[in-house]
Amino acid sequence: MRLSRPKGQAPMERGAGGDRTFPIDKLAEDTILEGLRGLGERLHIISEEAGALDIEGTGEARTVAIDPIDGSKNAVSGIPFWGASIAVSTSDELGGLELGYVINLVTGEEFWAEKGRGAFQNGVPIHCMKDAIIGLCAFEARTPSIHLKEILPLLGAARRTRCLGSIALDLAYLASGASSLFVSPGASRSFDYAAGYLLVKEAGGIFTDMEGRELDGQKIGLSASRGGASLLASANMDIHRAALHILNDGK
């Protein structure tokens, strides 16, 4: 699946997640929800635009976290780096995640992970890099004037840095071995990173907040206050330990 570039679209109302909704967001969300309704299963949906809603069906209820377009600002600006993210959990916490799916809607590349069964890119198993050197560090700084100074030491320690504008895709490419780590000091909402969380872990990576705390107990919710956390995802434990030391030295 690929979507044409929606450059120049005017925003609509604000979505349930608090960001402005563009027509491309609504189209993507409607498409995903239509597909989920067709499954005939009981689902509790947490989606950036529509908010929380329930789909009636059979079987045990599952929580589905959806970011219909992750990287909306890239999309409407004509920057070709944006995608969609879907995560399925048996509970309302990240620790219950059993499926994660991310698609690059520009290239059509698909990433998915199943708990205990690994991570894949276009059907091929993927793994985080094994190199202990902090090569490429991807990051997100929702409020640069506040958040950049918190991670500058880590950015300075990396050989290269990138701020690409889509947390889900950043994490998917980390899982594929394309980068060394990803850091986001702001409180990221769970639907932004839930699928990427499972992808990174199933690909052999390490994923905590910036102080090294586990995230399995984080709630899957709409706001940063529910399921929100700073993010530090690394390709391996050596890189993660080094990143935590750099971020927290002297605190």
C-alpha positions, 0 to 999 in steps of 0.5 A: 500500500502506498499513498500519494503525496498530500502536499498542501492539504489544509488541516481539519479539526484536532484529533483525539491525540491533540494534534491537527487532523489533516485529510490524509490522517482521516483517510488512513484512519477510516481505511484501517478501522474498516479493515478492523471491523471486518475481522469480526473480533472484539477490539478496544481501539486507541487511535490518534484521530478518533480516540477510544472506541469499541468494535463488537465481535467474538473472542477475548477483547484486545487493545489496538493502538493506531497512529494512522499517519505518523509523520503528518507534518512530513506528509503535508510538507512534501517530505517523503518520510511518513507511515502508519503504525498498528499495535495489538495488545492482550491488555491495556499495557505495553507488556501485553503487546503481541503484534506490531506493524509499521508501514512506510507509506511512501516506499511501501516497505512493511515491518512487523513483529510477533511476540516471541517469533521475531521481527520482519521487513517485507517478510525477511527476518531482521535484527538490530546491529551488533556493533557497540559503537554509537554510529547513527543516532536518530532522535525526536525533539517535540519542543526543540527549545526544551528537549534538544539540550537534554540529549545534546551530549548523546548526539555529540557522542554519535558519529551521525545524527538524524531527526526524520520526523516519524517515531514509528519509522525511526524504530522500524529502521532501528530494528532493521539494523539501519541505526544504532539508537533512537532517543526522544526526551519528550513524553511520547504517546503510546500509539506513536511507539507501541508497534516500534516497541515490539519491533525493536525488542523482537529484533534483539534491541533494548528499549527503556525510558531515558533513565533506564526504566522498563516500559512494559507497565506503561498504559496504552492511552491517548495522552502523554499522561497515560502511556507517555514516556521518554524513549531510549531504544538501542540496538544492543545492551552495550550501546544502551549502557553507554547511552544511559551513562552519557544521558545521566552522568552527573545527575 
